[in-house]
Amino acid sequence: MMKEIENAIIEDGKIIDTASEKVLGEVGHVILAVEMPPEMLGIYRIESVVVYDTDETIEFIDQEKVDNQGFFSEEEIKEFLAESYGILPECIETV
């Protein structure tokens, strides 16, 4: 059964509840949706980021990463997220 959490941060590959500061699980994989606004050719933006734990029992939608920051490739976004979360870029799937 999937549990969706709302108030969390991802740090050093761990999903941490911001209220209790309790580690809820390890990051298993991340689903990344990317947009390329037609008025900004060659610029990619993060449309959504969904983080799952290794058991796929926790789902966290990271709204904090959805902003107007521009990137020059999907790989650059993956590297940015991997560094931010403390995980390998291979854990991030682009859809």
C-alpha positions in Angstrom: 0.0 0.0 0.0 1.4 3.4 -1.1 1.7 6.1 1.5 1.8 9.7 0.1 3.7 12.1 2.3 3.6 15.9 2.0 6.1 17.4 4.4 9.5 15.9 3.7 13.0 16.6 2.5 15.4 14.4 0.7 18.9 14.4 2.2 21.8 12.0 1.6 19.5 9.6 -0.2 17.0 9.5 2.7 13.4 10.7 2.8 13.0 12.6 6.1 9.8 13.8 7.7 10.2 17.5 8.3 7.9 17.6 11.4 9.4 14.7 13.3 12.9 14.7 11.6 12.4 10.9 11.4 13.9 9.0 8.4 11.0 7.5 6.6 13.0 5.5 4.1 15.8 5.4 1.5 15.3 6.9 -2.0 14.7 4.0 -4.4 13.9 5.9 -7.6 12.7 9.2 -8.8 10.3 9.9 -11.7 11.1 13.2 -13.4 8.8 15.0 -15.8 10.5 17.7 -17.9 9.0 20.5 -20.0 10.5 22.5 -22.8 8.5 25.8 -23.1 8.0 26.6 -26.8 8.9 30.2 -26.2 12.3 29.2 -24.8 13.9 26.9 -27.3 16.7 24.8 -25.9 15.7 25.4 -22.3 14.4 22.5 -20.1 12.4 22.9 -16.9 11.3 20.6 -14.2 7.6 19.9 -14.5 7.3 17.4 -11.6 9.4 15.2 -9.4 8.0 12.2 -7.6 10.3 10.3 -5.2 9.7 6.7 -4.1 11.4 4.7 -1.4 13.2 1.4 -2.0 10.1 -0.6 -1.0 7.8 1.6 -3.1 5.6 2.2 0.0 6.3 5.9 0.2 5.5 8.5 -2.5 6.7 12.1 -2.1 5.9 14.8 -4.7 8.7 17.4 -4.3 7.1 20.7 -5.2 10.2 22.6 -4.0 12.2 21.5 -7.1 9.4 22.7 -9.5 10.4 26.3 -10.3 11.5 28.4 -13.2 15.1 27.3 -13.2 16.3 26.5 -16.7 18.6 23.7 -17.8 20.2 23.0 -21.1 19.5 19.2 -21.1 17.6 16.5 -19.3 21.0 15.1 -18.2 21.8 18.4 -16.5 18.5 18.2 -14.6 19.3 14.6 -13.5 22.7 15.6 -12.3 21.2 18.6 -10.4 18.6 16.4 -8.7 21.1 13.6 -8.0 23.4 16.0 -6.3 20.6 17.7 -4.4 19.2 14.3 -3.1 22.5 12.5 -2.6 21.7 9.7 -5.0 23.1 8.4 -8.3 21.7 9.9 -11.5 20.8 6.4 -12.6 18.0 6.3 -10.0 16.2 9.1 -11.9 13.8 8.2 -14.7 12.6 10.8 -17.1 9.1 10.5 -18.5 
